[in-house]
Amino acid sequence: MTGHIGYYHNSYDDLTDWWKVTTTLDGQISFTITSVNGQNVYAELFDGDGATKLAGNFTSSTATYSQDGLLPGTYYIRIRNYYTYEFTPYILKTNLVLPVNSTEPGENNNFAINAVNVNINDSTNGHIGYYYNGYDDLIDWYKVTPSEDGRIIFKINSLNGQNVYAELFDGDTLTELSGNYTSSSATYFKDGAAAGTYYIRIRNYYDYEFSPYALVVTHQPTVPDDPELNNTFGTAIPIQPGDSVTGHIGYTYNGYDDFNDWYVVSPNSDGLISLKITSHNGQNVYAELFDNDGVTDLTGSYTSSTATYTRDGLAAGTYYVRIKTYYTFEFAPYALVVNHTPANLTNDVEPNNYIANALSFPINTTITGHIGYYYNHYDDTTDVYTITLPVDGKLTIDLDPEYFQNVYATLYDNNGTTVLFGTYTSSFLSQTKMI
């Protein structure tokens, strides 16, 4: 545009010209003023209120001024002379310089409730700190909703070299999980995050800064999770002897930390139960075997790699396995294998713990049984058999402990209290009595 400023006519001095420029995109307003006659001319850019000066100065030749970080709106340019006695024909040119990423998908996203959704493994562009008419776009919010536990990764790029924060928040939009600022490019992450909706806040380091930016959000799921909720032994997940499962422990979301995973295993015969636990991320994980009450610890400990724990001498029944981390701030994807090794010999028919329920032991036969096997606070410490001799003679009893542990074999008279012979052994023992 061209114009004249400071020209006088009939007691009127044209001291000021106003122009307005309306933008529809964020960017930088650049304006060039040329004094055609070499006298001083001001060119000043004002905000939408017509009062707040944003940029500009005077020149007696040609000068270009600019203000970046501006939101769409109507801005004003005032032309005037430096001295009131000056006058100038002038040329005014304006230009809008767009950011590298000219548009952003979601204003107004200044509050978490209006957060713009970002799909997993997707990217979005935005502008932060852009200004118009007293309003400064200081905060942009985004939300991401992974459907699996894992690691949330977010990369922020400042496209004009100014400082930009990218911060990840929990589902409450208050608890900060990760993030920081950068003037170039930076990647931040939060591992151990359970499935849920998380929020990312973008802002400048200083309020006067502005920046076009690019945000990339990715997610790395971990091994398949155990079925939730199995946080108490009352909601334990059945696992069959010989089976393996994968799970997650210590993963958090919105103030909830999955501290415990419970499994239930029910071997139908006496024997040995083994637990093999593997931590997939090198953090400490407990695997503990509990009795039927879910309180009495039978075996187990923690490992940051792979460990196997065993408990032999367990009777058939229902047992519980608890998985937890060593520290409450730890988390781990894990693999659990539960095995059961049945005792080598067939058990005797229970109960036969007293004379009143003694089992018949026919002469000249062999029987097998189990002694000392434990379940639910009960230890099968005694097996009783009854022997009936048709005639007088020599009675021989052979005892052969399978696992070389000490076992008593005691022969009582018919009254059940008078000991005829007996002792203990951890290997084969033969005892004889003339009766």
Secondary structure, DSSP 8 states (H G I E B T S, - for coil): -EEEES-EETTEE--EEEEEEEESS-EEEEEEEEESSS--EEEEEE-TTS-SEEEEEEESSEEEEEEEEE-SEEEEEEEEESSTT--EEEEEEEEEE--SS---S-SS--SGGG-EE--TTEEEEEEES-EETTEE--EEEEEE--SSSEEEEEEEEESSS--EEEEEE-TTS-SEEEEEEESSEEEEEEEEE-SS-EEEEEEESSTT--EEEEEEEEEEE-S----S---SGGG-EE--TT-EEEEEES-EETTEE---EEEEE--SSSEEEEEEEEESSS--EEEEEE-TTS-SEEEEEEESSEEEEEEEEE-SS-EEEEEEESSTT--EEEEEEEEEEE-SS----S---SGGG-EE--TT-------S-EETTEE-----EE---SSS-EEEEEE--TTS--EEEEEE-TTSSSEEEEEEESS-EEEEEE-
